[in-house]
Amino acid sequence: MYLGIHDGHTATACLFKDGKIIACISEERINRIKEWGGFPELAIREILKIANISPSDIKAVGIASIFPPIRSVEEIEAHVLKKIIKNSINFIPKGLIRSKNLRNLFLEIYEKFSSRENYLKSKLEALGIKSKIKIYNHHYIHAFTSHILSKTREENLIITLDGSGDLLSGTISIGRKNEIIRISEISNYDSIGEFYMRITQFLGMKPLSHEYKVMGLSAYVDENDKYSKEIYEIFKTFFEVNDLKILNKTGAYKSSYLNLFKKKLINKRFDYIAFASQKLLEEVVLELVKNAIRKTKIRNVVLGGGVFMNVKLNNKILMLDEVENLFIMPSCSDESLAVGCAIKCAIDDGFDFDKVQYLEDIYWGSSYSKDEIEKAFEELNENEFEVKYIADGIDEFVGELISENYIIARFNGRMEFGARALGNRSILANPSNLEVITKINKAIKQRDFWMPFAPTILYEDQDKYIINPKNYEAYYMIMAFFTKQEAHKDLKSALHQYDLSARPQILVEKHNPSYYKLIKRFKEKTGIGGILNTSFNLHGEPIVMSPKDAIYTLKNSKLDGLAIDNYLILRKKLKSNNKSL
């Protein structure tokens, strides 16, 4: 058994054994602090419990990032070295900042004199884990994770992009089986991810968290509008792509972007800024991808790092003529580093690379017993809720309820890994009913009005709804698609309300048979081969993990009900109005 750890922002722990992931959980799910950063002690304890092993069963531990990874934006601003660089950036030669030799020298010196390894050892030993540890380069693990889990790992072009990690914001590599050859590095000064994060902050949203809101907002603007063009013309001067490099032309670094934005964007409208920043991101990354394919002649592309959480960008990459096959690591921000670290330390310990299984479903989290579920019901008010045990057919019954426009949360089996709910910790609704948008936003999710929901679509119905000429395997909600006319009728509440795009989970029956049954029954009742699926949480909170979390969210929202394994909980006022219940 091998343990992988990411101890920065959205800290995560992962177990790997015999070629597959056994368990993987982010610390936020347990301590209930969204995107929490630090050593994932609770997550490690939980995955050991899932695997039913003791700490002594861990043969080796892989940990991401030679430099301690950032845990929050506030930590970035407080870092003494980063403060010095930020305040002197205009006086430092850019060639020096971008120097590979200088970066490597910093890393070597840090590895030699830092206390990071001793700190990690002490944390692990406190948990009873005394195995050997290996600390890996941040962007190497982003690249390795996406490459090793892809079906094209015989030969891949690997591109990583994020805000920053181990002094880099991006890499381009060639992957051939167990060999990864890095052919380009992009310094963290030249980070397009940092730019997008600072735009998020400038627009009054939470950086390192709400970048998806900027992306969602960007789609409401007409690209031919003169004001959006005006702002894009400003942004166009900020970066350039030179061969396999992204070059920052602004002179800004970290939070000094905010001063630049104040000067350049005074009195500019927020939605136009969102559009122009998204367009800049797309233009820069697309040019980099095309250059890399042209240079390497490799058309199998795999992507890793937080920039590729941007599903609109991902669709633009997929649709490039130059791209033949595309794989993106699900939830490819830093939480995915734990996955790669677990696999990599196993291979370094002698595990056969060829026996690592390709990625399939990612239900790697906790599940709960009947007793644990029933214990959580003690928090329910008997005058408000009724609990019913359904031994057989609960999924079909819930599918029927949703066809009657009930909004039902679903808590079933093992929790999904990552930022997207994939049916086991989800809120489900009728995607053909536009009224559910307002209800979910105001009474349940309490989130920004412009943000779209997403559909889960049965595998056999995807051609009816989405435009996917390359047959991309969209199992993990990491890709947006434009949609067909049938979707505009059947799935209208699960699409972006302006551009009618969708970020679907295409559901294969073997990945989640019980969830498949639910949607199949919904289809039998309505003729619609998909359902609205949004994460089971209140706004600003992590996705629910435990039965206790599920009951808390039910009580503090206006959900119509909760299906929790074989139990159905409904509000009594709803039941009294419908004899069929």
Salt bridges, closest charged atoms under 4 A:
ASP7 OD1 - ARG116 NH2 2.95
GLU28 OE2 - ARG29 NE 3.47
GLU35 OE1 - LYS206 NZ 3.74
GLU41 OE2 - ARG45 NH2 3.15
GLU75 OE2 - ARG71 NE 2.76
GLU77 OE1 - LYS86 NZ 3.80
GLU77 OE2 - ARG198 NH2 2.72
GLU117 OE2 - LYS121 NZ 3.69
GLU154 OE1 - LYS177 NZ 3.92
GLU155 OE2 - ARG176 NE 2.87
ASP162 OD2 - HIS138 NE2 2.98
ASP162 OD1 - HIS139 NE2 2.91
ASP162 OD2 - HIS142 NE2 3.54
GLU185 OE1 - ARG103 NH2 2.68
GLU185 OE2 - ARG182 NH1 2.93
ASP190 OD1 - ARG98 NH2 2.79
GLU194 OE2 - ARG198 NE 2.73
GLU194 OE1 - LYS254 NZ 3.35
GLU230 OE2 - LYS268 NZ 2.30
GLU233 OE2 - LYS236 NZ 3.74
GLU240 OE2 - LYS249 NZ 4.00
ASP243 OD2 - LYS295 NZ 3.00
ASP271 OD2 - ARG269 NH2 2.61
GLU282 OE1 - LYS316 NZ 2.72
GLU283 OE2 - LYS279 NZ 3.62
GLU324 OE1 - ARG299 NH1 3.66
ASP334 OD1 - HIS138 NE2 3.33
ASP334 OD1 - HIS142 NE2 3.09
ASP348 OD2 - LYS134 NZ 3.91
ASP348 OD1 - LYS344 NZ 3.12
ASP349 OD1 - LYS132 NZ 2.54
GLU360 OE2 - LYS510 NZ 3.98
GLU360 OE1 - HIS511 NE2 2.66
GLU374 OE2 - LYS370 NZ 2.92
GLU378 OE1 - LYS375 NZ 3.42
GLU384 OE2 - ARG571 NH1 2.80
ASP395 OD1 - ARG410 NH2 3.14
GLU400 OE2 - ARG521 NH1 2.62
ASP448 OD2 - LYS213 NZ 2.50
GLU460 OE2 - LYS520 NZ 3.41
ASP461 OD2 - LYS523 NZ 2.94
GLU473 OE1 - LYS151 NZ 3.22
GLU486 OE2 - LYS489 NZ 3.51
ASP490 OD2 - LYS464 NZ 3.89
ASP490 OD1 - LYS489 NZ 2.99
ASP499 OD2 - LYS312 NZ 3.78
ASP499 OD1 - HIS496 ND1 3.62
GLU524 OE1 - ARG521 NE 2.98
ASP549 OD2 - ARG32 NH1 3.68
ASP560 OD1 - LYS439 NZ 2.78
